[in-house]
Amino acid sequence: AAENNYSNIVELLLSQEGVNIDKYAFYNCSSLENIKIPSSVKYIGDHAFFECSSLKSIEMPSSILYIGEIAFKRCSSLISIKIPPSVTYIKKSTFIQCSKLENIEIPDSVTIIEDYDSGLSIGNGAFKKCSSLINIEIPSSLLIIEEDSFFECSSLMQ
């Protein structure tokens, strides 16, 4: 992916016009700290916020249906994330290497299907190397936690 010229953006307020945040949309926006996603957005594309190393806060509306593969990889300042109940699918490695991520709330609505034709699962490596992760709320509806989903989550207690 090509480098973008957004490295000095600290806060992002998107318009109500779009329904997708495309692949690599904010790739390597290293100064981006906060984002409020408007209610018009339904899909967060693969690699959308990859390497947004200063990202601390993401406000996701209940309109979000899909969070793409590696969407938040290496968002090393992200501490907590609440996935809205409208989300039904999260691809593999979505939050990989979010080293300061301490808390994740996954609603009962999430069906994370990666390599299976049916069933509910957490995708391979979804939270891999989230070394500060202390707590994750996993809905009872999940049937499968795939390989390496919590690999190197050395602080995980619950």
C-alpha positions as CSV (number, residue, x, y, z in Angstrom):
1,A,0.0,0.0,0.0
2,A,1.2,3.5,-0.8
3,E,2.0,5.9,2.0
4,N,-0.6,8.6,2.4
5,N,-0.1,12.2,3.4
6,Y,-2.2,12.1,6.5
7,S,0.5,11.6,9.1
8,N,-0.2,14.9,10.9
9,I,-4.0,14.3,11.5
10,V,-4.7,14.0,15.2
11,E,-8.5,13.8,15.2
12,L,-10.9,12.6,12.5
13,L,-14.5,13.4,12.0
14,L,-16.0,11.7,8.9
15,S,-19.0,13.0,7.0
16,Q,-22.3,11.2,7.0
17,E,-21.9,10.6,3.2
18,G,-19.9,7.4,3.1
19,V,-20.9,3.8,3.9
20,N,-17.5,2.2,3.8
21,I,-14.1,3.0,5.2
22,D,-12.0,1.5,2.4
23,K,-8.9,-0.7,2.5
24,Y,-5.8,1.2,3.8
25,A,-7.9,4.4,4.1
26,F,-5.9,5.7,7.1
27,Y,-2.9,3.4,6.9
28,N,0.0,4.7,8.9
29,C,-1.7,7.9,10.1
30,S,0.8,7.9,12.9
31,S,-0.5,11.0,14.7
32,L,-4.2,10.1,14.6
33,E,-5.5,9.9,18.2
34,N,-9.2,9.9,18.0
35,I,-11.9,8.9,15.4
36,K,-15.6,9.2,15.5
37,I,-17.2,7.0,12.8
38,P,-20.5,8.4,11.6
39,S,-23.7,6.3,11.7
40,S,-23.7,6.1,7.8
41,V,-20.7,3.8,7.9
42,K,-21.4,0.0,7.7
43,Y,-18.0,-1.5,6.8
44,I,-14.5,-0.9,8.1
45,G,-12.2,-2.3,5.4
46,D,-9.1,-4.5,5.6
47,H,-6.1,-2.6,6.9
48,A,-8.2,0.6,7.4
49,F,-6.4,1.8,10.5
50,F,-3.3,-0.4,10.2
51,E,-0.3,1.2,12.0
52,C,-2.2,4.2,13.5
53,S,0.2,4.0,16.4
54,S,-1.2,7.0,18.3
55,L,-4.9,5.9,18.0
56,K,-6.4,6.0,21.5
57,S,-10.1,6.3,21.0
58,I,-12.5,4.9,18.4
59,E,-16.2,5.6,18.6
60,M,-18.1,3.0,16.5
61,P,-21.8,3.5,15.9
62,S,-24.4,0.7,15.9
63,S,-24.5,0.9,12.1
64,I,-21.1,-1.0,11.8
65,L,-21.7,-4.5,10.4
66,Y,-18.2,-5.6,9.5
67,I,-14.7,-5.0,10.7
68,G,-12.0,-6.1,8.2
69,E,-8.9,-8.2,8.4
70,I,-6.0,-6.4,10.1
71,A,-8.2,-3.3,10.4
72,F,-6.5,-2.2,13.6
73,K,-3.2,-3.9,13.5
74,R,-0.4,-2.2,15.4
75,C,-2.7,0.5,16.9
76,S,-0.3,0.4,19.8
77,S,-1.9,3.2,21.8
78,L,-5.4,1.7,21.7
79,I,-6.5,0.8,25.3
80,S,-10.1,-0.3,25.1
81,I,-12.6,-1.2,22.4
82,K,-16.3,-1.8,22.5
83,I,-17.6,-3.6,19.4
84,P,-21.2,-2.5,18.7
85,P,-23.9,-5.1,18.8
86,S,-24.6,-4.6,15.0
87,V,-21.3,-6.3,14.2
88,T,-21.7,-9.9,13.1
89,Y,-18.3,-10.6,11.6
90,I,-14.7,-9.8,12.4
91,K,-11.9,-11.1,10.1
92,K,-8.7,-12.7,11.4
93,S,-5.9,-10.6,12.9
94,T,-8.2,-7.6,13.3
95,F,-6.5,-6.4,16.5
96,I,-3.1,-8.1,16.2
97,Q,-0.3,-6.3,17.9
98,C,-2.4,-3.7,19.8
99,S,0.1,-3.9,22.6
100,K,-1.7,-1.5,25.0
101,L,-5.2,-2.9,24.5
102,E,-6.5,-3.9,27.9
103,N,-10.2,-4.4,27.4
104,I,-12.4,-5.7,24.6
105,E,-16.2,-6.1,24.7
106,I,-17.6,-8.4,22.1
107,P,-21.4,-8.5,21.9
108,D,-23.5,-11.6,21.6
109,S,-24.3,-10.7,18.0
110,V,-20.7,-11.4,16.7
111,T,-20.3,-14.4,14.5
112,I,-16.7,-14.5,13.7
113,I,-16.5,-17.0,10.9
114,E,-13.1,-17.5,9.3
115,D,-12.4,-21.0,8.1
116,Y,-15.8,-22.6,8.8
117,D,-18.9,-22.8,6.7
118,S,-21.1,-22.5,9.8
119,G,-20.7,-22.0,13.5
120,L,-19.5,-19.1,15.6
121,S,-15.8,-18.6,16.2
122,I,-13.0,-16.1,17.0
123,G,-10.8,-15.9,13.9
124,N,-7.2,-17.0,13.8
125,G,-4.9,-14.5,15.5
126,A,-7.7,-12.0,16.1
127,F,-6.1,-10.6,19.3
128,K,-2.6,-12.0,18.9
129,K,0.2,-10.1,20.7
130,C,-2.1,-7.8,22.6
131,S,0.3,-8.0,25.5
132,S,-1.6,-5.6,27.8
133,L,-5.0,-7.3,27.3
134,I,-6.4,-8.0,30.8
135,N,-10.1,-8.7,30.1
136,I,-12.1,-9.8,27.2
137,E,-15.9,-10.5,27.3
138,I,-16.6,-13.4,25.1
139,P,-20.3,-14.1,24.3
140,S,-21.6,-17.6,25.3
141,S,-22.7,-18.0,21.7
142,L,-19.2,-18.6,20.4
143,L,-18.5,-22.2,19.7
144,I,-14.9,-22.0,18.4
145,I,-11.8,-20.0,19.4
146,E,-9.3,-20.5,16.6
147,E,-5.6,-21.1,16.8
148,D,-3.4,-18.3,18.1
149,S,-6.4,-16.1,18.8
150,F,-4.9,-14.9,22.1
151,F,-1.2,-15.9,21.4
152,E,1.2,-13.8,23.5
153,C,-1.6,-12.1,25.5
154,S,0.6,-12.4,28.6
155,S,-1.6,-10.1,30.8
156,L,-4.9,-11.8,30.1
157,M,-6.8,-12.7,33.3
158,Q,-10.4,-13.1,32.2
